[in-house]
Amino acid sequence: MSPLLLTAHQVRERYGIHRNTLYAWERQGILHPIRTPGGRRRYRREEIERLLSLGLEIPQEKPKPSTVLYARVSTRKQEGFLKNQIARLEAFAKERGWDYQVIAEIASGVNEERRGLSQILNRAKKGELERVVVAYEDRLARFGVGYIRRFLEAFGVEVVVLNGEEGGDVQEELAQDLVAIVSRFAARVYGKRGAASRARRRKDAQGQER
């Protein structure tokens, strides 16, 4: 890429200008990014430096809260339980005067692709978190919570668990997680069997051609 054209990330690293400020300048008609064939914005370095020379005020990005309140349920039928978790976590954080961010999601505890949990792990790696608060330990994961704890603690992040008796339909959630586990293993088994069957058919076909 030409050093004269910068991504929003590069602009932020070099000049400390957040992408929201770039978008605002674009809406005002004072910044004119170039679009790549894929539709991504690229900014002319000389144009950025010209705007800075005019003394435009650059809003300071508000730092993200260092405390994350994480709530999770497995199904949409448990949204009431999710709201109760959030309310309890917020009351706990407010009592301690913590500035916090709520991350809540509806996803199985055995789902390894949860966006909310991934966001927490990424922020931990960047050194942006001080603590993660959950109502119950298994909200982080149905299995392997110890690994998640050790990962977070390795980056100096405290995991706070409120404990108490778990609300909601726990039996239904466990059943949903069990179904997810069985479905995943079944997909792997049948996938391997299908691959082996296709390989045998190809081999037989090649033998017949000879």
C-alpha positions as protocol buffer text, in pm:
chain_id: "A"
residue {
  index: 1
  type: MET
  ca { x: 0 y: 0 z: 0 }
}
residue {
  index: 2
  type: SER
  ca { x: 122 y: 351 z: -80 }
}
residue {
  index: 3
  type: PRO
  ca { x: 245 y: 535 z: 235 }
}
residue {
  index: 4
  type: LEU
  ca { x: 44 y: 833 z: 109 }
}
residue {
  index: 5
  type: LEU
  ca { x: -283 y: 641 z: 165 }
}
residue {
  index: 6
  type: LEU
  ca { x: -369 y: 536 z: 519 }
}
residue {
  index: 7
  type: THR
  ca { x: -631 y: 313 z: 678 }
}
residue {
  index: 8
  type: ALA
  ca { x: -838 y: 445 z: 968 }
}
residue {
  index: 9
  type: HIS
  ca { x: -627 y: 232 z: 1201 }
}
residue {
  index: 10
  type: GLN
  ca { x: -306 y: 385 z: 1066 }
}
residue {
  index: 11
  type: VAL
  ca { x: -448 y: 736 z: 1101 }
}
residue {
  index: 12
  type: ARG
  ca { x: -532 y: 665 z: 1462 }
}
residue {
  index: 13
  type: GLU
  ca { x: -185 y: 525 z: 1534 }
}
residue {
  index: 14
  type: ARG
  ca { x: 1 y: 813 z: 1366 }
}
residue {
  index: 15
  type: TYR
  ca { x: -216 y: 1110 z: 1454 }
}
residue {
  index: 16
  type: GLY
  ca { x: -440 y: 996 z: 1741 }
}
residue {
  index: 17
  type: ILE
  ca { x: -759 y: 1059 z: 1543 }
}
residue {
  index: 18
  type: HIS
  ca { x: -1043 y: 815 z: 1606 }
}
residue {
  index: 19
  type: ARG
  ca { x: -1238 y: 674 z: 1312 }
}
residue {
  index: 20
  type: ASN
  ca { x: -1557 y: 842 z: 1442 }
}
residue {
  index: 21
  type: THR
  ca { x: -1385 y: 1179 z: 1399 }
}
residue {
  index: 22
  type: LEU
  ca { x: -1286 y: 1083 z: 1044 }
}
residue {
  index: 23
  type: TYR
  ca { x: -1648 y: 990 z: 968 }
}
residue {
  index: 24
  type: ALA
  ca { x: -1768 y: 1321 z: 1115 }
}
residue {
  index: 25
  type: TRP
  ca { x: -1523 y: 1518 z: 899 }
}
residue {
  index: 26
  type: GLU
  ca { x: -1640 y: 1322 z: 597 }
}
residue {
  index: 27
  type: ARG
  ca { x: -2005 y: 1407 z: 670 }
}
residue {
  index: 28
  type: GLN
  ca { x: -1906 y: 1774 z: 705 }
}
residue {
  index: 29
  type: GLY
  ca { x: -1746 y: 1759 z: 360 }
}
residue {
  index: 30
  type: ILE
  ca { x: -1397 y: 1856 z: 477 }
}
residue {
  index: 31
  type: LEU
  ca { x: -1244 y: 1510 z: 437 }
}
residue {
  index: 32
  type: HIS
  ca { x: -1262 y: 1309 z: 115 }
}
residue {
  index: 33
  type: PRO
  ca { x: -1149 y: 946 z: 155 }
}
residue {
  index: 34
  type: ILE
  ca { x: -1072 y: 724 z: -141 }
}
residue {
  index: 35
  type: ARG
  ca { x: -1271 y: 402 z: -173 }
}
residue {
  index: 36
  type: THR
  ca { x: -1097 y: 76 z: -257 }
}
residue {
  index: 37
  type: PRO
  ca { x: -1265 y: -171 z: -500 }
}
residue {
  index: 38
  type: GLY
  ca { x: -1393 y: -349 z: -187 }
}
residue {
  index: 39
  type: GLY
  ca { x: -1552 y: -29 z: -57 }
}
residue {
  index: 40
  type: ARG
  ca { x: -1303 y: 40 z: 225 }
}
residue {
  index: 41
  type: ARG
  ca { x: -1195 y: 392 z: 306 }
}
residue {
  index: 42
  type: ARG
  ca { x: -838 y: 512 z: 253 }
}
residue {
  index: 43
  type: TYR
  ca { x: -724 y: 855 z: 367 }
}
residue {
  index: 44
  type: ARG
  ca { x: -470 y: 1081 z: 197 }
}
residue {
  index: 45
  type: ARG
  ca { x: -190 y: 1158 z: 438 }
}
residue {
  index: 46
  type: GLU
  ca { x: -149 y: 1511 z: 304 }
}
residue {
  index: 47
  type: GLU
  ca { x: -521 y: 1582 z: 355 }
}
residue {
  index: 48
  type: ILE
  ca { x: -510 y: 1459 z: 716 }
}
residue {
  index: 49
  type: GLU
  ca { x: -204 y: 1674 z: 789 }
}
residue {
  index: 50
  type: ARG
  ca { x: -365 y: 1976 z: 622 }
}
residue {
  index: 51
  type: LEU
  ca { x: -672 y: 1944 z: 845 }
}
residue {
  index: 52
  type: LEU
  ca { x: -452 y: 1913 z: 1151 }
}
residue {
  index: 53
  type: SER
  ca { x: -264 y: 2227 z: 1051 }
}
residue {
  index: 54
  type: LEU
  ca { x: -596 y: 2417 z: 1059 }
}
residue {
  index: 55
  type: GLY
  ca { x: -620 y: 2350 z: 1431 }
}
residue {
  index: 56
  type: LEU
  ca { x: -942 y: 2151 z: 1417 }
}
residue {
  index: 57
  type: GLU
  ca { x: -1049 y: 2025 z: 1756 }
}
residue {
  index: 58
  type: ILE
  ca { x: -1008 y: 1648 z: 1787 }
}
residue {
  index: 59
  type: PRO
  ca { x: -1250 y: 1494 z: 2039 }
}
residue {
  index: 60
  type: GLN
  ca { x: -1075 y: 1273 z: 2291 }
}
residue {
  index: 61
  type: GLU
  ca { x: -1198 y: 915 z: 2281 }
}
residue {
  index: 62
  type: LYS
  ca { x: -1355 y: 817 z: 2610 }
}
residue {
  index: 63
  type: PRO
  ca { x: -1174 y: 513 z: 2751 }
}
residue {
  index: 64
  type: LYS
  ca { x: -1381 y: 199 z: 2780 }
}
residue {
  index: 65
  type: PRO
  ca { x: -1483 y: 90 z: 3132 }
}
residue {
  index: 66
  type: SER
  ca { x: -1232 y: -146 z: 3289 }
}
residue {
  index: 67
  type: THR
  ca { x: -1510 y: -358 z: 3443 }
}
residue {
  index: 68
  type: VAL
  ca { x: -1725 y: -587 z: 3229 }
}
residue {
  index: 69
  type: LEU
  ca { x: -2048 y: -738 z: 3358 }
}
residue {
  index: 70
  type: TYR
  ca { x: -2107 y: -1057 z: 3160 }
}
residue {
  index: 71
  type: ALA
  ca { x: -2449 y: -1223 z: 3147 }
}
residue {
  index: 72
  type: ARG
  ca { x: -2556 y: -1519 z: 2936 }
}
residue {
  index: 73
  type: VAL
  ca { x: -2845 y: -1757 z: 2877 }
}
residue {
  index: 74
  type: SER
  ca { x: -2878 y: -2040 z: 2629 }
}
residue {
  index: 75
  type: THR
  ca { x: -3220 y: -1971 z: 2473 }
}
residue {
  index: 76
  type: ARG
  ca { x: -3451 y: -1677 z: 2402 }
}
residue {
  index: 77
  type: LYS
  ca { x: -3710 y: -1829 z: 2633 }
}
residue {
  index: 78
  type: GLN
  ca { x: -3473 y: -1738 z: 2918 }
}
residue {
  index: 79
  type: GLU
  ca { x: -3463 y: -1364 z: 2844 }
}
residue {
  index: 80
  type: GLY
  ca { x: -3628 y: -1295 z: 3180 }
}
residue {
  index: 81
  type: PHE
  ca { x: -3342 y: -1479 z: 3353 }
}
residue {
  index: 82
  type: LEU
  ca { x: -3096 y: -1274 z: 3146 }
}
residue {
  index: 83
  type: LYS
  ca { x: -3254 y: -947 z: 3260 }
}
residue {
  index: 84
  type: ASN
  ca { x: -3238 y: -1064 z: 3621 }
}
residue {
  index: 85
  type: GLN
  ca { x: -2868 y: -1141 z: 3584 }
}
residue {
  index: 86
  type: ILE
  ca { x: -2798 y: -797 z: 3440 }
}
residue {
  index: 87
  type: ALA
  ca { x: -2997 y: -620 z: 3713 }
}
residue {
  index: 88
  type: ARG
  ca { x: -2811 y: -809 z: 3985 }
}
residue {
  index: 89
  type: LEU
  ca { x: -2471 y: -743 z: 3828 }
}
residue {
  index: 90
  type: GLU
  ca { x: -2543 y: -373 z: 3784 }
}
residue {
  index: 91
  type: ALA
  ca { x: -2658 y: -336 z: 4144 }
}
residue {
  index: 92
  type: PHE
  ca { x: -2337 y: -506 z: 4261 }
}
residue {
  index: 93
  type: ALA
  ca { x: -2117 y: -279 z: 4044 }
}
residue {
  index: 94
  type: LYS
  ca { x: -2300 y: 41 z: 4144 }
}
residue {
  index: 95
  type: GLU
  ca { x: -2259 y: -39 z: 4513 }
}
residue {
  index: 96
  type: ARG
  ca { x: -1882 y: -42 z: 4456 }
}
residue {
  index: 97
  type: GLY
  ca { x: -1876 y: 265 z: 4235 }
}
residue {
  index: 98
  type: TRP
  ca { x: -1737 y: 80 z: 3932 }
}
residue {
  index: 99
  type: ASP
  ca { x: -1765 y: 224 z: 3584 }
}
residue {
  index: 100
  type: TYR
  ca { x: -1883 y: -76 z: 3385 }
}
residue {
  index: 101
  type: GLN
  ca { x: -1987 y: -215 z: 3049 }
}
residue {
  index: 102
  type: VAL
  ca { x: -2257 y: -481 z: 3017 }
}
residue {
  index: 103
  type: ILE
  ca { x: -2199 y: -765 z: 2770 }
}
residue {
  index: 104
  type: ALA
  ca { x: -2500 y: -994 z: 2744 }
}
residue {
  index: 105
  type: GLU
  ca { x: -2568 y: -1268 z: 2494 }
}
residue {
  index: 106
  type: ILE
  ca { x: -2796 y: -1559 z: 2416 }
}
residue {
  index: 107
  type: ALA
  ca { x: -2574 y: -1856 z: 2334 }
}
residue {
  index: 108
  type: SER
  ca { x: -2502 y: -2205 z: 2458 }
}
residue {
  index: 109
  type: GLY
  ca { x: -2239 y: -2242 z: 2726 }
}
residue {
  index: 110
  type: VAL
  ca { x: -2058 y: -2492 z: 2504 }
}
residue {
  index: 111
  type: ASN
  ca { x: -2049 y: -2255 z: 2206 }
}
residue {
  index: 112
  type: GLU
  ca { x: -1685 y: -2163 z: 2143 }
}
residue {
  index: 113
  type: GLU
  ca { x: -1772 y: -1883 z: 1898 }
}
residue {
  index: 114
  type: ARG
  ca { x: -1954 y: -1647 z: 2134 }
}
residue {
  index: 115
  type: ARG
  ca { x: -1899 y: -1286 z: 2031 }
}
residue {
  index: 116
  type: GLY
  ca { x: -1938 y: -1148 z: 2382 }
}
residue {
  index: 117
  type: LEU
  ca { x: -1683 y: -1384 z: 2536 }
}
residue {
  index: 118
  type: SER
  ca { x: -1443 y: -1324 z: 2244 }
}
residue {
  index: 119
  type: GLN
  ca { x: -1472 y: -950 z: 2303 }
}
residue {
  index: 120
  type: ILE
  ca { x: -1380 y: -998 z: 2669 }
}
residue {
  index: 121
  type: LEU
  ca { x: -1077 y: -1214 z: 2586 }
}
residue {
  index: 122
  type: ASN
  ca { x: -955 y: -967 z: 2324 }
}
residue {
  index: 123
  type: ARG
  ca { x: -986 y: -672 z: 2561 }
}
residue {
  index: 124
  type: ALA
  ca { x: -798 y: -869 z: 2826 }
}
residue {
  index: 125
  type: LYS
  ca { x: -510 y: -928 z: 2581 }
}
residue {
  index: 126
  type: LYS
  ca { x: -498 y: -554 z: 2508 }
}
residue {
  index: 127
  type: GLY
  ca { x: -472 y: -471 z: 2880 }
}
residue {
  index: 128
  type: GLU
  ca { x: -808 y: -289 z: 2879 }
}
residue {
  index: 129
  type: LEU
  ca { x: -976 y: -486 z: 3159 }
}
residue {
  index: 130
  type: GLU
  ca { x: -942 y: -490 z: 3534 }
}
residue {
  index: 131
  type: ARG
  ca { x: -1222 y: -731 z: 3618 }
}
residue {
  index: 132
  type: VAL
  ca { x: -1501 y: -946 z: 3477 }
}
residue {
  index: 133
  type: VAL
  ca { x: -1811 y: -996 z: 3692 }
}
residue {
  index: 134
  type: VAL
  ca { x: -2058 y: -1282 z: 3644 }
}
residue {
  index: 135
  type: ALA
  ca { x: -2358 y: -1391 z: 3847 }
}
residue {
  index: 136
  type: TYR
  ca { x: -2265 y: -1761 z: 3825 }
}
residue {
  index: 137
  type: GLU
  ca { x: -1939 y: -1919 z: 3717 }
}
residue {
  index: 138
  type: ASP
  ca { x: -2096 y: -2131 z: 3443 }
}
residue {
  index: 139
  type: ARG
  ca { x: -2211 y: -1813 z: 3267 }
}
residue {
  index: 140
  type: LEU
  ca { x: -1856 y: -1794 z: 3131 }
}
residue {
  index: 141
  type: ALA
  ca { x: -1872 y: -2150 z: 2999 }
}
residue {
  index: 142
  type: ARG
  ca { x: -2040 y: -2479 z: 3076 }
}
residue {
  index: 143
  type: PHE
  ca { x: -1703 y: -2657 z: 3060 }
}
residue {
  index: 144
  type: GLY
  ca { x: -1346 y: -2533 z: 3075 }
}
residue {
  index: 145
  type: VAL
  ca { x: -1409 y: -2235 z: 3303 }
}
residue {
  index: 146
  type: GLY
  ca { x: -1071 y: -2295 z: 3466 }
}
residue {
  index: 147
  type: TYR
  ca { x: -894 y: -2232 z: 3135 }
}
residue {
  index: 148
  type: ILE
  ca { x: -1082 y: -1905 z: 3085 }
}
residue {
  index: 149
  type: ARG
  ca { x: -1001 y: -1798 z: 3441 }
}
residue {
  index: 150
  type: ARG
  ca { x: -630 y: -1869 z: 3398 }
}
residue {
  index: 151
  type: PHE
  ca { x: -625 y: -1685 z: 3066 }
}
residue {
  index: 152
  type: LEU
  ca { x: -784 y: -1374 z: 3215 }
}
residue {
  index: 153
  type: GLU
  ca { x: -572 y: -1384 z: 3530 }
}
residue {
  index: 154
  type: ALA
  ca { x: -257 y: -1414 z: 3316 }
}
residue {
  index: 155
  type: PHE
  ca { x: -340 y: -1066 z: 3184 }
}
residue {
  index: 156
  type: GLY
  ca { x: -416 y: -929 z: 3530 }
}
residue {
  index: 157
  type: VAL
  ca { x: -796 y: -955 z: 3501 }
}
residue {
  index: 158
  type: GLU
  ca { x: -988 y: -1049 z: 3815 }
}
residue {
  index: 159
  type: VAL
  ca { x: -1289 y: -1279 z: 3777 }
}
residue {
  index: 160
  type: VAL
  ca { x: -1563 y: -1193 z: 4028 }
}
residue {
  index: 161
  type: VAL
  ca { x: -1843 y: -1447 z: 4080 }
}
residue {
  index: 162
  type: LEU
  ca { x: -2148 y: -1347 z: 4283 }
}
residue {
  index: 163
  type: ASN
  ca { x: -2257 y: -1709 z: 4339 }
}
residue {
  index: 164
  type: GLY
  ca { x: -2593 y: -1774 z: 4500 }
}
residue {
  index: 165
  type: GLU
  ca { x: -2860 y: -2010 z: 4376 }
}
residue {
  index: 166
  type: GLU
  ca { x: -2897 y: -2002 z: 4003 }
}
residue {
  index: 167
  type: GLY
  ca { x: -3232 y: -1880 z: 3873 }
}
residue {
  index: 168
  type: GLY
  ca { x: -3407 y: -1958 z: 3549 }
}
residue {
  index: 169
  type: ASP
  ca { x: -3483 y: -2298 z: 3411 }
}
residue {
  index: 170
  type: VAL
  ca { x: -3142 y: -2457 z: 3474 }
}
residue {
  index: 171
  type: GLN
  ca { x: -3256 y: -2806 z: 3375 }
}
residue {
  index: 172
  type: GLU
  ca { x: -3375 y: -2679 z: 3037 }
}
residue {
  index: 173
  type: GLU
  ca { x: -3046 y: -2500 z: 2979 }
}
residue {
  index: 174
  type: LEU
  ca { x: -2847 y: -2811 z: 3067 }
}
residue {
  index: 175
  type: ALA
  ca { x: -3060 y: -3008 z: 2823 }
}
residue {
  index: 176
  type: GLN
  ca { x: -2993 y: -2751 z: 2550 }
}
residue {
  index: 177
  type: ASP
  ca { x: -2617 y: -2768 z: 2615 }
}
residue {
  index: 178
  type: LEU
  ca { x: -2628 y: -3148 z: 2609 }
}
residue {
  index: 179
  type: VAL
  ca { x: -2807 y: -3140 z: 2273 }
}
residue {
  index: 180
  type: ALA
  ca { x: -2543 y: -2899 z: 2141 }
}
residue {
  index: 181
  type: ILE
  ca { x: -2262 y: -3133 z: 2252 }
}
residue {
  index: 182
  type: VAL
  ca { x: -2425 y: -3442 z: 2100 }
}
residue {
  index: 183
  type: SER
  ca { x: -2497 y: -3256 z: 1774 }
}
residue {
  index: 184
  type: ARG
  ca { x: -2138 y: -3140 z: 1748 }
}
residue {
  index: 185
  type: PHE
  ca { x: -1992 y: -3486 z: 1804 }
}
residue {
  index: 186
  type: ALA
  ca { x: -2246 y: -3643 z: 1567 }
}
residue {
  index: 187
  type: ALA
  ca { x: -2149 y: -3394 z: 1296 }
}
residue {
  index: 188
  type: ARG
  ca { x: -1783 y: -3483 z: 1340 }
}
residue {
  index: 189
  type: VAL
  ca { x: -1847 y: -3857 z: 1335 }
}
residue {
  index: 190
  type: TYR
  ca { x: -2074 y: -3849 z: 1031 }
}
residue {
  index: 191
  type: GLY
  ca { x: -1841 y: -3605 z: 861 }
}
residue {
  index: 192
  type: LYS
  ca { x: -1550 y: -3844 z: 899 }
}
residue {
  index: 193
  type: ARG
  ca { x: -1762 y: -4138 z: 786 }
}
residue {
  index: 194
  type: GLY
  ca { x: -1882 y: -3943 z: 484 }
}
residue {
  index: 195
  type: ALA
  ca { x: -1526 y: -3848 z: 390 }
}
residue {
  index: 196
  type: ALA
  ca { x: -1413 y: -4210 z: 422 }
}
residue {
  index: 197
  type: SER
  ca { x: -1708 y: -4329 z: 211 }
}
residue {
  index: 198
  type: ARG
  ca { x: -1633 y: -4075 z: -62 }
}
residue {
  index: 199
  type: ALA
  ca { x: -1267 y: -4178 z: -60 }
}
residue {
  index: 200
  type: ARG
  ca { x: -1365 y: -4546 z: -105 }
}
residue {
  index: 201
  type: ARG
  ca { x: -1595 y: -4460 z: -394 }
}
residue {
  index: 202
  type: ARG
  ca { x: -1323 y: -4262 z: -566 }
}
residue {
  index: 203
  type: LYS
  ca { x: -1080 y: -4549 z: -519 }
}
residue {
  index: 204
  type: ASP
  ca { x: -1331 y: -4802 z: -659 }
}
residue {
  index: 205
  type: ALA
  ca { x: -1402 y: -4578 z: -955 }
}
residue {
  index: 206
  type: GLN
  ca { x: -1033 y: -4543 z: -1031 }
}
residue {
  index: 207
  type: GLY
  ca { x: -994 y: -4922 z: -1011 }
}
residue {
  index: 208
  type: GLN
  ca { x: -1278 y: -4975 z: -1257 }
}
residue {
  index: 209
  type: GLU
  ca { x: -1128 y: -4726 z: -1502 }
}
residue {
  index: 210
  type: ARG
  ca { x: -809 y: -4926 z: -1510 }
}
